Amino acid sequence: MSAAPREVVIRGSRVALARFRESDIEAVHTFASDPVVCRFTGWGPNTLDETRAFVADAVQRNSDRYDLAVLRADEVIGSGSVWTTSPAH
């Protein structure tokens, strides 16, 4: 049984941004648990439970935040988030 096609939000020539899926936990944990990847972030390195919580939250469709998977050749290699801090601005 094959997975449903991923909902791609933006596709560029080398990478795409797409909605996360629950099945992305392992791929996300590969980069989110790496101290080198996380050295300049405000999070991580993640435990597996932290990664599971992030992906579960990212799968939710919030009206004030987009958490998107960065894909290269349909493989999750990173993440990006965009959110509103002030609806008035």
PyMOL commands that place a pseudoatom at each C-alpha (Angstrom):
pseudoatom trace, name=CA, resn=MET, resi=1, chain=A, elem=C, hetatm=0, pos=[0.000, 0.000, 0.000]
pseudoatom trace, name=CA, resn=SER, resi=2, chain=A, elem=C, hetatm=0, pos=[1.554, 3.303, -1.057]
pseudoatom trace, name=CA, resn=ALA, resi=3, chain=A, elem=C, hetatm=0, pos=[1.223, 6.517, 0.912]
pseudoatom trace, name=CA, resn=ALA, resi=4, chain=A, elem=C, hetatm=0, pos=[-1.024, 9.286, -0.336]
pseudoatom trace, name=CA, resn=PRO, resi=5, chain=A, elem=C, hetatm=0, pos=[0.784, 11.987, -2.304]
pseudoatom trace, name=CA, resn=ARG, resi=6, chain=A, elem=C, hetatm=0, pos=[2.377, 14.618, -0.080]
pseudoatom trace, name=CA, resn=GLU, resi=7, chain=A, elem=C, hetatm=0, pos=[0.735, 18.049, -0.047]
pseudoatom trace, name=CA, resn=VAL, resi=8, chain=A, elem=C, hetatm=0, pos=[3.462, 20.277, -1.498]
pseudoatom trace, name=CA, resn=VAL, resi=9, chain=A, elem=C, hetatm=0, pos=[2.996, 23.961, -0.708]
pseudoatom trace, name=CA, resn=ILE, resi=10, chain=A, elem=C, hetatm=0, pos=[5.910, 25.372, -2.730]
pseudoatom trace, name=CA, resn=ARG, resi=11, chain=A, elem=C, hetatm=0, pos=[8.144, 23.590, -5.235]
pseudoatom trace, name=CA, resn=GLY, resi=12, chain=A, elem=C, hetatm=0, pos=[11.449, 25.031, -6.368]
pseudoatom trace, name=CA, resn=SER, resi=13, chain=A, elem=C, hetatm=0, pos=[14.062, 23.637, -8.729]
pseudoatom trace, name=CA, resn=ARG, resi=14, chain=A, elem=C, hetatm=0, pos=[16.036, 21.939, -5.912]
pseudoatom trace, name=CA, resn=VAL, resi=15, chain=A, elem=C, hetatm=0, pos=[13.789, 21.785, -2.847]
pseudoatom trace, name=CA, resn=ALA, resi=16, chain=A, elem=C, hetatm=0, pos=[10.116, 21.854, -1.942]
pseudoatom trace, name=CA, resn=LEU, resi=17, chain=A, elem=C, hetatm=0, pos=[8.127, 22.848, 1.133]
pseudoatom trace, name=CA, resn=ALA, resi=18, chain=A, elem=C, hetatm=0, pos=[5.354, 20.467, 2.114]
pseudoatom trace, name=CA, resn=ARG, resi=19, chain=A, elem=C, hetatm=0, pos=[2.998, 19.588, 4.926]
pseudoatom trace, name=CA, resn=PHE, resi=20, chain=A, elem=C, hetatm=0, pos=[4.428, 17.206, 7.506]
pseudoatom trace, name=CA, resn=ARG, resi=21, chain=A, elem=C, hetatm=0, pos=[3.073, 13.683, 7.860]
pseudoatom trace, name=CA, resn=GLU, resi=22, chain=A, elem=C, hetatm=0, pos=[3.168, 11.456, 10.957]
pseudoatom trace, name=CA, resn=SER, resi=23, chain=A, elem=C, hetatm=0, pos=[5.450, 9.127, 9.001]
pseudoatom trace, name=CA, resn=ASP, resi=24, chain=A, elem=C, hetatm=0, pos=[8.154, 11.860, 8.947]
pseudoatom trace, name=CA, resn=ILE, resi=25, chain=A, elem=C, hetatm=0, pos=[9.226, 11.267, 12.564]
pseudoatom trace, name=CA, resn=GLU, resi=26, chain=A, elem=C, hetatm=0, pos=[12.329, 9.219, 11.719]
pseudoatom trace, name=CA, resn=ALA, resi=27, chain=A, elem=C, hetatm=0, pos=[13.518, 11.654, 9.036]
pseudoatom trace, name=CA, resn=VAL, resi=28, chain=A, elem=C, hetatm=0, pos=[12.923, 14.678, 11.287]
pseudoatom trace, name=CA, resn=HIS, resi=29, chain=A, elem=C, hetatm=0, pos=[14.700, 13.013, 14.190]
pseudoatom trace, name=CA, resn=THR, resi=30, chain=A, elem=C, hetatm=0, pos=[17.754, 12.427, 11.994]
pseudoatom trace, name=CA, resn=PHE, resi=31, chain=A, elem=C, hetatm=0, pos=[18.417, 16.167, 11.787]
pseudoatom trace, name=CA, resn=ALA, resi=32, chain=A, elem=C, hetatm=0, pos=[16.652, 17.340, 14.969]
pseudoatom trace, name=CA, resn=SER, resi=33, chain=A, elem=C, hetatm=0, pos=[18.803, 15.126, 17.193]
pseudoatom trace, name=CA, resn=ASP, resi=34, chain=A, elem=C, hetatm=0, pos=[22.101, 16.172, 15.601]
pseudoatom trace, name=CA, resn=PRO, resi=35, chain=A, elem=C, hetatm=0, pos=[24.011, 18.668, 17.807]
pseudoatom trace, name=CA, resn=VAL, resi=36, chain=A, elem=C, hetatm=0, pos=[25.768, 20.152, 14.755]
pseudoatom trace, name=CA, resn=VAL, resi=37, chain=A, elem=C, hetatm=0, pos=[22.463, 20.882, 13.031]
pseudoatom trace, name=CA, resn=CYS, resi=38, chain=A, elem=C, hetatm=0, pos=[20.967, 22.407, 16.191]
pseudoatom trace, name=CA, resn=ARG, resi=39, chain=A, elem=C, hetatm=0, pos=[23.931, 24.471, 17.340]
pseudoatom trace, name=CA, resn=PHE, resi=40, chain=A, elem=C, hetatm=0, pos=[22.438, 27.811, 16.225]
pseudoatom trace, name=CA, resn=THR, resi=41, chain=A, elem=C, hetatm=0, pos=[18.771, 27.068, 16.971]
pseudoatom trace, name=CA, resn=GLY, resi=42, chain=A, elem=C, hetatm=0, pos=[16.669, 27.767, 20.020]
pseudoatom trace, name=CA, resn=TRP, resi=43, chain=A, elem=C, hetatm=0, pos=[15.780, 24.056, 20.236]
pseudoatom trace, name=CA, resn=GLY, resi=44, chain=A, elem=C, hetatm=0, pos=[17.482, 20.670, 20.207]
pseudoatom trace, name=CA, resn=PRO, resi=45, chain=A, elem=C, hetatm=0, pos=[19.155, 18.411, 20.008]
pseudoatom trace, name=CA, resn=ASN, resi=46, chain=A, elem=C, hetatm=0, pos=[15.807, 16.670, 20.391]
pseudoatom trace, name=CA, resn=THR, resi=47, chain=A, elem=C, hetatm=0, pos=[14.985, 13.475, 22.190]
pseudoatom trace, name=CA, resn=LEU, resi=48, chain=A, elem=C, hetatm=0, pos=[12.783, 11.090, 20.220]
pseudoatom trace, name=CA, resn=ASP, resi=49, chain=A, elem=C, hetatm=0, pos=[9.804, 12.145, 22.372]
pseudoatom trace, name=CA, resn=GLU, resi=50, chain=A, elem=C, hetatm=0, pos=[10.460, 15.825, 21.548]
pseudoatom trace, name=CA, resn=THR, resi=51, chain=A, elem=C, hetatm=0, pos=[10.616, 14.987, 17.840]
pseudoatom trace, name=CA, resn=ARG, resi=52, chain=A, elem=C, hetatm=0, pos=[7.356, 13.032, 18.053]
pseudoatom trace, name=CA, resn=ALA, resi=53, chain=A, elem=C, hetatm=0, pos=[5.690, 15.997, 19.795]
pseudoatom trace, name=CA, resn=PHE, resi=54, chain=A, elem=C, hetatm=0, pos=[7.000, 18.432, 17.162]
pseudoatom trace, name=CA, resn=VAL, resi=55, chain=A, elem=C, hetatm=0, pos=[5.741, 16.321, 14.251]
pseudoatom trace, name=CA, resn=ALA, resi=56, chain=A, elem=C, hetatm=0, pos=[2.361, 15.748, 15.934]
pseudoatom trace, name=CA, resn=ASP, resi=57, chain=A, elem=C, hetatm=0, pos=[2.006, 19.514, 16.435]
pseudoatom trace, name=CA, resn=ALA, resi=58, chain=A, elem=C, hetatm=0, pos=[3.216, 20.280, 12.893]
pseudoatom trace, name=CA, resn=VAL, resi=59, chain=A, elem=C, hetatm=0, pos=[0.625, 17.925, 11.395]
pseudoatom trace, name=CA, resn=GLN, resi=60, chain=A, elem=C, hetatm=0, pos=[-2.107, 20.016, 13.062]
pseudoatom trace, name=CA, resn=ARG, resi=61, chain=A, elem=C, hetatm=0, pos=[-3.323, 22.800, 10.810]
pseudoatom trace, name=CA, resn=ASN, resi=62, chain=A, elem=C, hetatm=0, pos=[-3.061, 25.950, 12.873]
pseudoatom trace, name=CA, resn=SER, resi=63, chain=A, elem=C, hetatm=0, pos=[-4.364, 29.207, 11.478]
pseudoatom trace, name=CA, resn=ASP, resi=64, chain=A, elem=C, hetatm=0, pos=[-1.502, 31.259, 12.936]
pseudoatom trace, name=CA, resn=ARG, resi=65, chain=A, elem=C, hetatm=0, pos=[1.497, 29.036, 12.160]
pseudoatom trace, name=CA, resn=TYR, resi=66, chain=A, elem=C, hetatm=0, pos=[2.862, 26.952, 9.300]
pseudoatom trace, name=CA, resn=ASP, resi=67, chain=A, elem=C, hetatm=0, pos=[5.385, 24.220, 10.091]
pseudoatom trace, name=CA, resn=LEU, resi=68, chain=A, elem=C, hetatm=0, pos=[6.641, 22.833, 6.794]
pseudoatom trace, name=CA, resn=ALA, resi=69, chain=A, elem=C, hetatm=0, pos=[8.972, 20.019, 5.812]
pseudoatom trace, name=CA, resn=VAL, resi=70, chain=A, elem=C, hetatm=0, pos=[11.878, 20.888, 3.530]
pseudoatom trace, name=CA, resn=LEU, resi=71, chain=A, elem=C, hetatm=0, pos=[12.155, 18.174, 0.866]
pseudoatom trace, name=CA, resn=ARG, resi=72, chain=A, elem=C, hetatm=0, pos=[14.922, 17.247, -1.536]
pseudoatom trace, name=CA, resn=ALA, resi=73, chain=A, elem=C, hetatm=0, pos=[13.907, 14.526, -3.987]
pseudoatom trace, name=CA, resn=ASP, resi=74, chain=A, elem=C, hetatm=0, pos=[10.851, 13.809, -1.774]
pseudoatom trace, name=CA, resn=GLU, resi=75, chain=A, elem=C, hetatm=0, pos=[13.091, 13.180, 1.278]
pseudoatom trace, name=CA, resn=VAL, resi=76, chain=A, elem=C, hetatm=0, pos=[12.612, 15.304, 4.411]
pseudoatom trace, name=CA, resn=ILE, resi=77, chain=A, elem=C, hetatm=0, pos=[15.916, 17.099, 5.049]
pseudoatom trace, name=CA, resn=GLY, resi=78, chain=A, elem=C, hetatm=0, pos=[14.800, 19.997, 7.245]
pseudoatom trace, name=CA, resn=SER, resi=79, chain=A, elem=C, hetatm=0, pos=[11.957, 22.134, 8.459]
pseudoatom trace, name=CA, resn=GLY, resi=80, chain=A, elem=C, hetatm=0, pos=[10.810, 25.710, 8.342]
pseudoatom trace, name=CA, resn=SER, resi=81, chain=A, elem=C, hetatm=0, pos=[8.202, 27.628, 10.269]
pseudoatom trace, name=CA, resn=VAL, resi=82, chain=A, elem=C, hetatm=0, pos=[6.323, 30.839, 9.628]
pseudoatom trace, name=CA, resn=TRP, resi=83, chain=A, elem=C, hetatm=0, pos=[3.996, 32.394, 12.191]
pseudoatom trace, name=CA, resn=THR, resi=84, chain=A, elem=C, hetatm=0, pos=[2.229, 35.574, 13.132]
pseudoatom trace, name=CA, resn=THR, resi=85, chain=A, elem=C, hetatm=0, pos=[3.381, 37.466, 16.204]
pseudoatom trace, name=CA, resn=SER, resi=86, chain=A, elem=C, hetatm=0, pos=[0.878, 40.311, 15.832]
pseudoatom trace, name=CA, resn=PRO, resi=87, chain=A, elem=C, hetatm=0, pos=[-2.315, 40.047, 13.778]
pseudoatom trace, name=CA, resn=ALA, resi=88, chain=A, elem=C, hetatm=0, pos=[-2.406, 43.843, 13.561]
pseudoatom trace, name=CA, resn=HIS, resi=89, chain=A, elem=C, hetatm=0, pos=[1.017, 44.028, 11.935]
for i in range(1, 89): cmd.bond("trace and resi %d" % i, "trace and resi %d" % (i + 1))
show_as sticks, trace
zoom trace
